[in-house]
Amino acid sequence: MDASEQKRRGQQLDSGNTSDQTFQGKSVTIIGAGEGKRIVAQGQGEEIELVETGTSSVPHFPRTIYLPTNQESKPNSDPLEQYTLVGLGIRTVSFLSIQVYVAGLYIRTQDIATLQQRLIKDVNETASTLIPSEKDQLRQRLQDPNASREIWTDLLQVPGIKSAWRIAPTRNTDFGHLRDGWVTGISNRTREYKAISRGAETEYDHEDFGKAVSDFKDIFSGGKAPKGSVMILSRNRDGVLDVWFQEKPGAQGKEKEVQHLGKVEDERIGKLIWLGYLGGEKVSSEQTRKGVAEGCVAFASRPIGSVEAMVN
């Protein structure tokens, strides 16, 4: 990877800091107001469009990020691909609603048209965009436990679209706590599928699934995830899960680099983690499910292909 690619990746994965005045060392500027308001980080001849998160601990997420392509990419192609934010939310724990991290779902920009089409067809088979009543119907389905499970189970089929979660802790934590939350989500979704099957064997009863869960746990061994650091969970078109991590931008040496922590080839692991946020009962963050649902409705409100054109 050459210097320009390292810089590009670093800009998109860097978390920024606790001040809402800067992001990745660049000054944050608010342009306009109301629906036309834009938030950008500017500096060193570059501009990054930002989205407000709703917490002062990690005030902004980038509108787009760049992640490495998989090994099926052509040798001479750009090794990084653009992903666009669908929606985000804050995960909280306990009855005190203690903030843990901000989670944002991104989709590979060139897959947005496919996502639009499938969301629209879920509500109206013959439509190219949704009218207001249909948008309300899609919004309700994406937040209903049963309907959301059906929609996202279909969207996460392989081969399929590429997507990623960007996780930025709002307080100091460690890999073990993050891992335990995802494993709990996997267990909850597994129990749901077993209940739905009414005693019939499911794909999660096989021994190889237990091995895949163990492989996922092994990725997170002993690391710290300080406030404002960034972890990326990406899922490629074949369902392979890759995990990336970056310390705060102010860290030194290796802590400043984007580290590839590991991967899990079994597509079921990523699918269940995604469903832990998006589909079924008792998701990890209802606010995140709602944020992603609103983003999906916004995509489905525009003509197919138009969102990708706007991003680019």
Backbone bond lengths (Angstrom), bond angles and torsions (degrees), N, CA, C in turn:
res aa  C-N    CA-C-N  psi(-1)  N-CA   C-N-CA  omega(-1)  CA-C   N-CA-C  phi
1 M - - - 1.468 - - 1.528 108.70 -
2 D 1.362 117.86 126.21 1.452 119.95 -178.43 1.527 110.59 -80.88
3 A 1.340 114.98 176.02 1.467 119.94 -173.54 1.516 112.58 -63.25
4 S 1.343 116.64 -39.17 1.466 119.07 -178.58 1.516 111.34 -65.51
5 E 1.336 117.45 -36.96 1.460 120.64 179.02 1.519 110.63 -70.08
6 Q 1.342 117.14 -38.16 1.458 119.86 176.84 1.523 110.53 -62.11
7 K 1.322 115.80 -42.19 1.460 120.29 179.56 1.514 110.84 -63.39
8 R 1.335 115.26 -42.66 1.460 120.50 -178.56 1.511 110.48 -63.46
9 R 1.343 116.03 -46.46 1.463 119.10 179.93 1.521 110.53 -64.15
10 G 1.331 116.37 -43.33 1.448 119.82 -178.71 1.507 112.55 -60.79
11 Q 1.323 116.41 -39.18 1.457 119.67 179.50 1.510 111.11 -62.33
12 Q 1.312 117.21 -37.75 1.450 119.43 -173.19 1.522 112.42 -83.97
13 L 1.330 118.15 -25.82 1.458 119.48 -179.86 1.523 112.22 -93.45
14 D 1.341 117.29 -24.49 1.460 119.75 -179.45 1.518 111.10 -54.40
15 S 1.299 115.26 143.89 1.456 120.43 -173.80 1.519 114.03 -90.84
16 G 1.319 118.38 -17.97 1.455 119.42 -171.34 1.524 108.57 85.34
17 N 1.327 117.37 -161.68 1.456 119.02 177.82 1.515 110.05 -134.19
18 T 1.324 116.04 -169.76 1.455 119.15 -172.87 1.518 113.28 -76.07
19 S 1.302 118.16 -10.41 1.462 120.21 179.29 1.514 110.29 -86.99
20 D 1.351 115.78 139.60 1.454 118.60 177.08 1.523 111.40 -85.13
21 Q 1.347 116.64 6.99 1.460 120.53 178.79 1.518 112.45 -93.23
22 T 1.316 117.77 -15.90 1.463 120.93 -179.67 1.520 110.34 -136.30
23 F 1.319 115.16 158.15 1.462 122.41 174.47 1.518 106.58 -146.63
24 Q 1.349 116.39 118.66 1.460 121.69 -177.58 1.529 111.37 55.17
25 G 1.337 116.06 35.77 1.449 120.45 178.47 1.514 114.56 80.13
26 K 1.322 117.78 2.74 1.465 122.14 179.99 1.523 109.89 -104.77
27 S 1.324 116.06 147.20 1.460 121.05 179.60 1.519 110.55 -70.00
28 V 1.327 116.08 136.10 1.464 121.46 178.54 1.525 108.96 -93.49
29 T 1.319 115.69 129.06 1.459 121.96 -178.87 1.522 109.62 -124.60
30 I 1.322 116.45 135.63 1.462 121.62 175.29 1.519 108.14 -100.39
31 I 1.328 115.81 124.62 1.458 121.84 -177.96 1.519 108.86 -113.78
32 G 1.329 117.06 121.82 1.454 120.85 177.83 1.514 112.13 78.72
33 A 1.344 114.76 -168.72 1.466 121.31 -178.89 1.521 109.16 -152.61
34 G 1.336 115.29 168.95 1.460 119.97 178.36 1.515 112.19 65.65
35 E 1.333 116.65 -145.68 1.459 121.09 -177.56 1.522 112.37 -65.19
36 G 1.326 116.90 -25.49 1.461 120.08 -179.17 1.513 114.25 -88.84
37 K 1.329 117.54 4.22 1.465 121.56 -177.90 1.522 111.46 -64.87
38 R 1.329 115.80 135.91 1.460 122.22 175.08 1.520 108.92 -126.48
39 I 1.332 116.01 142.92 1.459 121.86 175.56 1.517 106.91 -118.07
40 V 1.314 117.34 124.55 1.458 120.44 -177.72 1.520 109.92 -132.83
41 A 1.324 115.24 147.91 1.458 122.15 171.07 1.519 106.68 -102.76
42 Q 1.324 116.25 123.99 1.453 120.97 -174.72 1.513 110.27 -123.45
43 G 1.336 115.30 140.41 1.451 120.26 178.12 1.504 110.72 165.66
44 Q 1.316 116.92 150.77 1.459 122.74 177.69 1.530 111.28 55.60
45 G 1.330 115.43 35.40 1.457 119.62 177.22 1.511 114.71 73.66
46 E 1.340 117.15 13.43 1.463 120.57 -177.34 1.520 110.69 -126.27
47 E 1.316 114.66 160.01 1.460 120.63 -179.90 1.522 109.02 -138.86
48 I 1.328 116.92 129.10 1.462 122.54 178.31 1.519 107.94 -119.03
49 E 1.323 117.51 122.98 1.459 120.47 178.30 1.521 109.30 -78.37
50 L 1.326 116.30 135.66 1.458 122.22 -174.66 1.521 111.91 -118.83
51 V 1.331 114.41 161.48 1.457 122.80 175.52 1.523 107.59 -127.56
52 E 1.326 117.26 137.36 1.459 120.77 178.12 1.525 110.18 -72.92
53 T 1.333 116.05 141.30 1.465 120.88 -177.85 1.528 113.23 -97.89
54 G 1.323 117.18 -24.27 1.457 119.99 -176.89 1.511 113.93 97.51
55 T 1.343 117.92 4.09 1.460 120.90 176.03 1.515 109.10 -133.62
56 S 1.332 116.48 140.28 1.463 120.66 179.32 1.522 111.99 -74.92
57 S 1.330 117.72 -16.43 1.461 120.90 -179.47 1.522 111.77 -68.99
58 V 1.323 116.41 -42.19 1.469 123.15 174.96 1.525 105.34 -134.57
59 P 1.319 117.82 81.27 1.468 120.42 -167.29 1.514 116.60 -68.89
60 H 1.340 117.93 -24.46 1.458 119.46 -174.10 1.527 112.16 -135.82
61 F 1.327 114.82 148.76 1.460 123.44 168.33 1.527 107.27 -120.30
62 P 1.338 117.76 148.12 1.463 119.44 175.98 1.525 111.04 -72.17
63 R 1.334 116.16 145.45 1.466 120.63 177.57 1.524 110.81 -65.78
64 T 1.328 116.61 -35.11 1.461 120.98 178.34 1.525 109.59 -132.23
65 I 1.320 115.89 152.34 1.459 122.40 172.77 1.524 107.88 -131.38
66 Y 1.326 115.88 165.32 1.465 121.21 178.47 1.521 108.46 -124.06
67 L 1.320 115.82 127.61 1.461 121.73 -178.73 1.522 110.05 -124.61
68 P 1.338 116.81 153.22 1.461 119.62 179.52 1.525 111.73 -61.96
69 T 1.316 116.13 144.30 1.460 120.74 172.90 1.524 108.40 -74.61
70 N 1.344 116.27 167.85 1.463 118.26 177.35 1.517 110.05 -89.10
71 Q 1.309 116.36 -177.00 1.453 120.59 -171.09 1.521 113.78 -72.88
72 E 1.332 117.64 -8.84 1.453 118.89 178.71 1.526 112.21 -82.59
73 S 1.348 117.18 -1.69 1.454 120.70 179.08 1.525 110.36 -65.47
74 K 1.306 115.88 150.68 1.458 120.62 178.05 1.524 109.14 -66.68
75 P 1.347 117.63 145.11 1.467 120.95 -174.21 1.521 114.40 -55.58
76 N 1.334 117.52 -36.17 1.460 120.22 -175.46 1.521 113.46 -96.76
77 S 1.321 117.87 6.47 1.459 120.33 -178.08 1.524 110.60 -81.26
78 D 1.339 115.41 162.75 1.460 120.80 175.78 1.527 108.43 -61.51
79 P 1.340 119.11 125.88 1.468 120.20 -176.83 1.523 114.54 -75.26
80 L 1.335 118.33 -1.97 1.456 121.39 178.28 1.518 110.22 -117.51
81 E 1.348 115.49 143.59 1.460 121.02 178.58 1.524 109.50 -121.04
82 Q 1.326 115.68 147.58 1.456 121.04 -179.38 1.527 110.81 -85.76
83 Y 1.338 115.52 136.72 1.460 123.18 174.50 1.530 107.94 -121.70
84 T 1.330 116.26 143.95 1.460 122.21 -177.33 1.526 110.39 -114.27
85 L 1.320 116.28 138.61 1.461 121.56 -179.67 1.525 111.24 -66.25
86 V 1.335 115.82 129.63 1.466 121.73 174.44 1.524 109.44 -91.21
87 G 1.318 116.57 -50.50 1.460 121.54 -179.57 1.513 110.09 -174.08
88 L 1.325 116.30 166.51 1.464 120.47 -177.71 1.525 110.75 -147.28
89 G 1.321 114.43 171.17 1.454 120.87 177.83 1.515 109.78 -167.34
90 I 1.318 116.31 173.08 1.458 122.16 -178.97 1.524 109.16 -107.45
91 R 1.330 116.12 127.71 1.467 120.00 174.39 1.522 108.56 -85.17
92 T 1.319 115.72 130.89 1.459 121.67 177.46 1.522 109.45 -124.47
93 V 1.333 116.25 159.22 1.461 121.14 177.91 1.516 109.60 -132.29
94 S 1.316 116.00 156.02 1.466 126.99 177.23 1.518 111.77 68.04
95 F 1.320 114.54 168.15 1.463 120.43 -179.17 1.528 111.58 -67.29
96 L 1.333 117.12 -13.26 1.460 121.22 177.74 1.522 111.82 -84.95
97 S 1.340 116.50 -4.48 1.468 122.18 -179.65 1.528 111.62 55.28
98 I 1.317 116.00 48.72 1.462 120.80 177.57 1.523 108.97 -70.52
99 Q 1.326 116.88 127.29 1.458 120.89 -179.46 1.523 110.52 -71.22
100 V 1.339 116.08 136.41 1.464 121.60 179.62 1.522 110.88 -111.32
101 Y 1.327 116.47 -51.39 1.469 119.93 178.63 1.521 110.34 -162.00
102 V 1.321 114.70 163.57 1.460 121.90 170.89 1.521 107.17 -96.96
103 A 1.324 116.44 133.75 1.465 121.84 179.16 1.522 109.08 -121.67
104 G 1.321 116.36 127.96 1.458 120.86 178.07 1.513 110.62 -126.24
105 L 1.338 116.63 133.62 1.460 121.54 177.67 1.523 109.42 -93.93
106 Y 1.322 115.74 127.75 1.461 122.97 177.08 1.524 109.09 -116.49
107 I 1.327 116.10 148.47 1.450 121.56 175.31 1.520 108.29 -124.33
108 R 1.340 116.55 142.33 1.458 119.04 176.94 1.527 108.60 -54.70
109 T 1.315 117.01 128.90 1.460 121.38 -171.97 1.521 112.29 -55.61
110 Q 1.317 118.26 -39.14 1.459 119.70 -178.62 1.529 112.66 -72.59
111 D 1.340 117.63 -7.99 1.467 121.20 176.52 1.527 112.64 -96.72
112 I 1.338 117.42 -1.77 1.467 119.58 -176.53 1.520 111.41 -61.12
113 A 1.334 117.68 -41.28 1.467 120.31 -179.07 1.525 110.84 -60.50
114 T 1.333 116.98 -39.21 1.464 120.79 177.57 1.524 110.43 -64.45
115 L 1.333 116.67 -43.43 1.463 120.54 177.64 1.522 110.47 -61.84
116 Q 1.324 117.11 -45.75 1.465 120.67 177.91 1.526 110.85 -54.69
117 Q 1.317 115.53 -50.55 1.464 120.67 -175.90 1.520 111.43 -60.01
118 R 1.319 117.08 -43.56 1.458 119.93 -176.32 1.526 111.84 -73.01
119 L 1.324 117.24 -33.73 1.465 119.85 176.01 1.521 110.94 -67.53
120 I 1.326 116.35 -43.51 1.466 120.64 179.84 1.520 110.36 -63.27
121 K 1.330 117.04 -45.60 1.466 120.93 -177.85 1.524 111.89 -65.88
122 D 1.322 117.22 -23.60 1.463 119.80 177.02 1.520 111.06 -63.31
123 V 1.329 116.38 -29.12 1.462 121.33 -177.90 1.522 111.94 -102.14
124 N 1.342 116.50 -40.73 1.466 121.11 -176.26 1.519 109.24 -144.42
125 E 1.321 116.71 109.61 1.466 122.39 -174.84 1.523 113.27 -61.56
126 T 1.323 117.37 -26.94 1.466 120.04 -173.17 1.524 113.67 -104.15
127 A 1.325 118.02 -1.56 1.467 120.74 -174.13 1.527 111.83 -85.75
128 S 1.330 115.45 156.69 1.462 121.61 172.03 1.530 110.85 -108.31
129 T 1.329 116.82 -20.50 1.465 123.84 169.26 1.529 106.72 -144.59
130 L 1.318 117.30 171.78 1.460 120.71 -177.56 1.524 111.22 -107.52
131 I 1.323 115.80 141.02 1.457 121.96 173.52 1.530 108.10 -82.92
132 P 1.349 118.46 166.25 1.472 120.47 -174.63 1.523 115.39 -50.98
133 S 1.328 118.52 -44.65 1.466 119.65 -178.59 1.524 110.99 -65.74
134 E 1.332 117.19 -34.54 1.468 120.90 178.74 1.525 110.61 -72.69
135 K 1.320 117.17 -34.02 1.464 120.04 175.52 1.529 110.47 -63.00
136 D 1.316 116.71 -41.45 1.467 120.53 177.06 1.523 110.86 -62.61
137 Q 1.327 116.04 -39.24 1.463 120.36 179.06 1.525 110.93 -64.19
138 L 1.340 116.81 -44.09 1.463 120.51 178.65 1.521 110.43 -63.89
139 R 1.323 117.09 -42.63 1.469 121.41 179.32 1.533 110.49 -58.84
140 Q 1.315 116.48 -44.42 1.461 120.72 179.68 1.525 111.35 -65.33
141 R 1.320 116.64 -41.59 1.470 120.20 -179.32 1.532 111.24 -65.10
142 L 1.323 116.69 -38.82 1.456 120.33 -178.71 1.525 112.69 -71.12
143 Q 1.332 117.39 -15.33 1.463 120.67 178.22 1.525 112.98 -109.28
144 D 1.321 116.71 -4.77 1.460 121.00 176.37 1.532 109.08 -83.21
145 P 1.334 119.15 133.02 1.464 120.61 -176.35 1.527 114.42 -53.71
146 N 1.318 117.68 -49.26 1.463 119.99 -176.42 1.522 112.36 -73.50
147 A 1.332 116.78 -46.73 1.463 120.11 -178.40 1.527 111.02 -65.55
148 S 1.335 117.17 -40.69 1.469 119.83 -179.92 1.523 110.76 -64.50
149 R 1.330 116.84 -37.08 1.463 119.74 176.99 1.523 110.64 -61.82
150 E 1.330 116.58 -43.88 1.465 120.68 179.33 1.525 111.44 -63.66
151 I 1.333 116.78 -46.10 1.469 120.81 -177.31 1.523 111.06 -62.48
152 W 1.323 117.06 -49.42 1.460 119.58 -175.37 1.520 112.74 -75.80
153 T 1.322 117.82 -29.28 1.465 119.16 173.29 1.519 109.73 -61.13
154 D 1.326 116.39 -39.41 1.465 120.61 177.29 1.529 111.04 -69.27
155 L 1.333 117.49 -45.72 1.462 120.71 -177.72 1.526 112.55 -65.57
156 L 1.328 117.15 -25.45 1.463 121.13 -177.37 1.523 113.30 -93.98
157 Q 1.322 117.14 7.26 1.458 119.90 176.18 1.528 109.79 -62.70
158 V 1.329 115.60 150.53 1.464 120.26 178.28 1.532 109.72 -115.29
159 P 1.357 116.98 149.27 1.468 125.50 -7.38 1.518 110.92 -68.07
160 G 1.314 116.38 147.38 1.459 119.01 -174.47 1.509 112.99 -156.91
161 I 1.331 116.04 -148.49 1.457 121.96 -176.23 1.529 110.70 -82.63
162 K 1.326 115.72 154.01 1.458 121.46 174.97 1.526 108.98 -93.21
163 S 1.312 115.89 137.84 1.462 119.92 179.83 1.521 109.34 -149.34
164 A 1.329 115.99 169.50 1.467 120.24 -177.85 1.520 110.34 -156.80
165 W 1.317 115.26 148.55 1.463 122.27 170.88 1.520 108.50 -103.02
166 R 1.322 115.80 133.60 1.467 122.12 172.53 1.527 106.58 -108.20
167 I 1.322 115.92 119.03 1.462 122.81 -175.66 1.525 108.85 -114.00
168 A 1.337 116.86 124.80 1.463 121.25 178.97 1.525 109.09 -127.80
169 P 1.341 118.76 106.43 1.463 121.51 -178.99 1.529 112.61 -59.38
170 T 1.324 115.85 139.44 1.467 121.89 176.82 1.525 111.45 -94.76
171 R 1.329 116.96 -2.63 1.461 123.06 178.21 1.526 106.68 -151.26
172 N 1.310 116.94 159.99 1.456 120.47 179.77 1.525 110.13 -63.21
173 T 1.316 115.81 131.35 1.460 120.91 178.20 1.526 107.82 -146.66
174 D 1.304 117.48 -166.36 1.460 120.14 178.69 1.521 109.89 -142.94
175 F 1.327 115.10 170.56 1.459 120.45 -177.30 1.526 111.57 -59.28
176 G 1.338 115.79 -36.00 1.459 119.57 -177.62 1.518 112.55 -61.99
177 H 1.332 116.80 -43.42 1.464 119.97 179.84 1.529 111.01 -66.71
178 L 1.323 116.92 -42.05 1.464 119.92 177.89 1.524 110.47 -62.79
179 R 1.331 115.40 -46.16 1.469 120.42 179.18 1.519 111.21 -58.87
180 D 1.326 117.35 -45.53 1.463 120.42 -177.52 1.526 111.32 -61.05
181 G 1.329 116.57 -37.16 1.459 119.35 177.22 1.513 111.92 -63.53
182 W 1.328 116.93 -42.79 1.467 119.83 179.43 1.523 111.80 -69.35
183 V 1.326 116.47 -37.67 1.463 119.44 178.67 1.526 110.33 -66.13
184 T 1.333 117.01 -37.77 1.465 119.94 175.08 1.519 110.57 -60.94
185 G 1.331 116.65 -41.86 1.463 120.25 176.79 1.512 112.14 -61.75
186 I 1.329 116.85 -41.42 1.464 120.96 177.16 1.526 110.07 -60.81
187 S 1.329 116.87 -45.13 1.467 121.22 -179.33 1.525 111.41 -63.57
188 N 1.326 116.70 -42.02 1.467 120.16 179.69 1.523 111.58 -62.62
189 R 1.323 116.34 -44.67 1.469 119.36 -179.65 1.531 110.64 -68.13
190 T 1.322 117.30 -36.36 1.463 120.32 178.12 1.522 110.75 -62.23
191 R 1.331 116.76 -43.57 1.463 120.79 177.82 1.526 111.12 -62.98
192 E 1.318 116.54 -38.31 1.463 119.90 178.29 1.522 111.14 -60.76
193 Y 1.323 116.14 -47.86 1.462 119.55 -179.06 1.529 111.25 -63.64
194 K 1.324 117.25 -36.41 1.464 119.96 177.74 1.520 110.83 -66.79
195 A 1.330 116.71 -38.89 1.469 120.28 177.99 1.520 110.72 -65.72
196 I 1.320 116.69 -40.44 1.465 121.12 179.77 1.522 110.91 -65.31
197 S 1.333 116.54 -34.39 1.473 120.49 -177.57 1.527 112.46 -74.61
198 R 1.342 117.35 -9.98 1.470 122.86 178.63 1.536 112.40 52.72
199 G 1.299 115.14 48.21 1.458 120.31 174.93 1.510 115.29 93.54
200 A 1.325 117.38 -13.57 1.463 120.15 178.41 1.529 109.64 -73.37
201 E 1.315 116.20 153.45 1.459 120.55 -179.71 1.526 110.30 -65.81
202 T 1.326 116.76 140.65 1.462 121.69 176.75 1.528 109.45 -116.09
203 E 1.321 116.01 171.03 1.465 120.50 179.17 1.527 111.80 -67.13
204 Y 1.335 116.75 -11.02 1.458 120.48 -178.46 1.527 112.43 -95.60
205 D 1.324 117.39 2.48 1.459 121.57 177.82 1.522 112.12 -90.99
206 H 1.311 117.18 -7.52 1.455 120.68 -175.76 1.531 111.31 -79.59
207 E 1.316 115.78 150.54 1.463 121.13 -177.36 1.524 112.01 -61.65
208 D 1.342 116.90 -33.86 1.459 118.83 -177.47 1.526 112.15 -67.45
209 F 1.332 117.18 -23.01 1.464 118.96 176.82 1.528 110.13 -69.29
210 G 1.328 117.30 -41.67 1.461 120.64 176.31 1.518 111.56 -59.37
211 K 1.330 116.28 -38.15 1.472 120.57 177.38 1.526 110.18 -65.13
212 A 1.332 117.66 -39.16 1.463 121.09 179.87 1.524 111.07 -65.42
213 V 1.334 117.30 -40.33 1.468 120.90 177.18 1.526 109.85 -62.41
214 S 1.324 116.34 -41.49 1.462 120.77 178.55 1.527 111.01 -63.14
215 D 1.339 116.40 -40.87 1.467 120.46 177.82 1.526 110.73 -61.92
216 F 1.328 116.32 -38.86 1.464 120.24 178.55 1.525 110.42 -64.59
217 K 1.324 117.42 -45.12 1.464 120.73 179.77 1.525 111.39 -59.94
218 D 1.333 116.44 -37.36 1.463 120.78 -175.82 1.530 112.94 -65.77
219 I 1.328 117.03 -20.20 1.467 120.12 179.83 1.525 110.82 -64.87
220 F 1.335 116.36 -33.11 1.465 121.32 -171.99 1.526 110.20 -103.64
221 S 1.312 116.97 84.31 1.465 119.57 -177.06 1.521 110.42 -121.62
222 G 1.330 115.85 106.47 1.456 120.89 168.43 1.507 118.36 77.19
223 G 1.326 119.51 3.08 1.455 119.83 -177.00 1.517 113.35 -83.93
224 K 1.327 116.09 154.98 1.458 122.70 174.68 1.526 108.93 -101.26
225 A 1.328 116.15 145.43 1.465 121.99 177.07 1.526 107.68 -126.15
226 P 1.330 117.43 86.95 1.465 119.95 -176.49 1.521 112.50 -68.60
227 K 1.296 114.88 162.70 1.460 121.81 176.55 1.524 110.00 -51.32
228 G 1.341 116.31 128.62 1.452 121.02 177.04 1.510 115.31 86.52
229 S 1.336 118.99 -4.73 1.462 119.98 174.95 1.526 108.55 -71.16
230 V 1.322 116.70 173.49 1.465 120.63 -176.28 1.521 110.42 -130.93
231 M 1.330 115.53 130.34 1.458 121.26 170.31 1.523 108.18 -119.88
232 I 1.320 115.55 135.53 1.461 121.94 179.34 1.520 108.95 -116.68
233 L 1.326 116.26 127.62 1.459 122.24 170.48 1.522 106.51 -111.34
234 S 1.325 116.86 111.12 1.463 120.33 -178.13 1.521 109.94 -110.91
235 R 1.335 115.43 147.22 1.469 121.76 -178.69 1.523 107.95 -129.15
236 N 1.332 117.00 118.84 1.458 119.05 -176.46 1.524 111.31 -85.22
237 R 1.319 116.81 -177.31 1.462 120.84 -172.79 1.525 112.58 -64.36
238 D 1.336 117.32 -20.47 1.461 121.36 177.72 1.526 112.33 -97.78
239 G 1.324 116.54 5.99 1.457 120.45 176.91 1.514 115.36 86.20
240 V 1.339 117.94 4.44 1.464 120.54 178.99 1.529 109.26 -70.07
241 L 1.319 116.09 130.57 1.464 122.50 -177.76 1.521 110.21 -98.50
242 D 1.333 117.07 124.91 1.463 122.60 173.86 1.520 108.75 -115.11
243 V 1.330 116.05 144.26 1.463 121.60 -179.08 1.526 109.05 -121.45
244 W 1.339 115.77 127.72 1.461 123.18 -178.88 1.525 109.01 -123.54
245 F 1.332 115.82 150.77 1.464 119.12 -179.53 1.519 110.50 -144.61
246 Q 1.335 114.93 143.76 1.459 121.38 174.60 1.520 109.65 -140.54
247 E 1.342 115.19 133.04 1.464 120.96 175.23 1.525 109.88 -71.78
248 K 1.311 116.90 -178.94 1.459 121.73 177.07 1.531 110.17 -59.37
249 P 1.333 117.19 148.50 1.462 119.88 179.00 1.528 112.92 -58.20
250 G 1.329 117.98 -27.17 1.457 120.84 -178.35 1.513 114.02 -80.08
251 A 1.343 117.47 -4.40 1.462 120.34 -179.05 1.525 110.24 -70.20
252 Q 1.334 116.00 166.89 1.456 120.83 -176.93 1.527 110.80 -111.94
253 G 1.321 115.49 155.74 1.455 121.45 173.16 1.510 113.57 60.13
254 K 1.331 114.97 -134.82 1.460 120.67 -175.82 1.527 112.45 -63.66
255 E 1.336 116.41 -26.33 1.465 119.45 -179.22 1.523 111.91 -63.12
256 K 1.335 116.09 -21.58 1.461 120.28 -178.80 1.527 111.59 -87.04
257 E 1.314 117.34 -16.93 1.454 121.40 -176.60 1.528 111.12 -78.80
258 V 1.330 115.05 158.26 1.462 121.16 171.69 1.526 107.19 -84.83
259 Q 1.316 116.28 117.73 1.463 121.02 -177.17 1.524 110.45 -102.95
260 H 1.323 115.92 136.48 1.466 120.26 172.02 1.524 106.91 -90.96
261 L 1.339 116.50 109.85 1.465 120.40 -174.50 1.517 112.87 -78.75
262 G 1.332 117.28 -30.32 1.457 119.58 -179.20 1.510 111.78 158.81
263 K 1.331 115.04 -178.07 1.461 120.09 -179.41 1.518 110.47 -145.36
264 V 1.329 115.91 158.74 1.463 123.26 174.40 1.517 106.97 -128.03
265 E 1.316 116.58 121.18 1.463 120.99 -175.89 1.523 112.28 -74.46
266 D 1.326 117.91 -29.21 1.467 121.75 -175.09 1.526 110.43 -68.53
267 E 1.330 116.83 118.22 1.470 121.01 -174.51 1.525 113.17 -66.19
268 R 1.322 118.20 -19.58 1.459 120.71 -177.70 1.528 112.44 -66.80
269 I 1.330 117.07 -30.46 1.468 119.90 -177.37 1.522 110.76 -65.82
270 G 1.323 116.99 -53.33 1.458 119.56 178.54 1.515 112.06 -60.77
271 K 1.321 116.56 -40.21 1.465 119.95 -179.41 1.521 110.98 -59.35
272 L 1.322 117.39 -44.75 1.462 120.26 -178.12 1.527 112.21 -71.07
273 I 1.331 117.66 -33.64 1.466 119.75 175.54 1.522 109.86 -64.91
274 W 1.326 116.69 -43.86 1.472 120.95 178.40 1.533 110.01 -61.91
275 L 1.322 116.30 -44.75 1.463 119.78 179.20 1.525 111.39 -65.60
276 G 1.326 116.66 -26.71 1.458 119.92 177.06 1.521 112.98 -61.59
277 Y 1.322 116.19 -24.62 1.466 121.20 175.87 1.525 112.86 -97.76
278 L 1.328 117.04 -28.90 1.466 119.89 -163.28 1.515 116.19 -115.43
279 G 1.333 118.89 -26.81 1.454 119.55 -172.14 1.512 113.46 -138.78
280 G 1.330 116.48 142.22 1.452 120.70 176.31 1.520 112.80 101.12
281 E 1.333 114.49 -171.12 1.465 121.68 -179.63 1.527 110.91 -81.84
282 K 1.322 116.23 148.75 1.461 122.92 171.00 1.527 112.35 49.36
283 V 1.315 116.72 62.71 1.459 120.90 177.47 1.528 109.97 -69.85
284 S 1.319 116.27 164.07 1.466 121.06 -176.63 1.517 112.75 -64.15
285 S 1.326 116.62 -29.28 1.465 121.08 179.79 1.516 108.40 -152.54
286 E 1.327 116.06 105.34 1.465 119.32 179.23 1.527 110.59 -63.81
287 Q 1.324 116.52 -32.58 1.466 119.41 177.56 1.528 110.84 -63.58
288 T 1.326 116.58 -38.33 1.461 119.83 178.65 1.515 110.75 -67.82
289 R 1.334 117.45 -43.05 1.465 119.65 177.12 1.530 109.80 -58.13
290 K 1.327 116.69 -43.24 1.460 120.22 179.95 1.523 111.24 -64.91
291 G 1.338 116.59 -42.40 1.459 120.09 179.84 1.510 112.47 -62.36
292 V 1.335 116.49 -42.23 1.462 120.49 177.97 1.522 110.44 -67.98
293 A 1.331 116.88 -39.13 1.467 120.41 177.91 1.525 110.67 -59.32
294 E 1.330 116.91 -43.80 1.466 120.33 179.03 1.523 110.85 -63.38
295 G 1.327 116.73 -39.45 1.458 119.95 177.62 1.513 112.25 -64.97
296 C 1.327 116.65 -39.86 1.465 120.98 177.86 1.526 110.97 -64.29
297 V 1.330 116.49 -41.64 1.468 120.45 178.20 1.528 109.96 -63.03
298 A 1.327 117.00 -40.10 1.466 120.26 178.11 1.522 110.72 -62.88
299 F 1.327 117.75 -41.82 1.465 121.00 176.57 1.524 110.74 -61.27
300 A 1.343 116.07 -45.76 1.462 120.89 -176.18 1.523 112.41 -71.17
301 S 1.332 116.84 -12.12 1.463 121.05 179.77 1.524 112.33 -83.97
302 R 1.323 116.53 -9.16 1.461 120.72 -178.31 1.527 110.07 -110.79
303 P 1.340 117.38 154.64 1.467 120.12 178.07 1.525 111.18 -57.28
304 I 1.311 116.21 143.21 1.463 121.33 -178.37 1.527 110.16 -58.14
305 G 1.326 115.77 128.47 1.459 121.88 -179.69 1.511 114.35 95.66
306 S 1.329 117.89 -16.19 1.467 120.39 -175.17 1.522 112.61 -75.81
307 V 1.331 118.23 -31.55 1.466 120.72 -178.68 1.521 110.16 -67.22
308 E 1.326 116.63 -45.03 1.465 120.68 178.55 1.523 110.52 -59.28
309 A 1.332 116.81 -40.85 1.463 120.71 179.66 1.524 111.04 -64.20
310 M 1.344 116.92 -37.43 1.467 120.79 179.75 1.522 111.04 -67.30
311 V 1.340 116.70 -39.44 1.463 120.53 -179.07 1.518 110.41 -65.33
312 N 1.335 114.99 -42.02 1.459 119.51 -177.19 1.520 112.00 -84.10
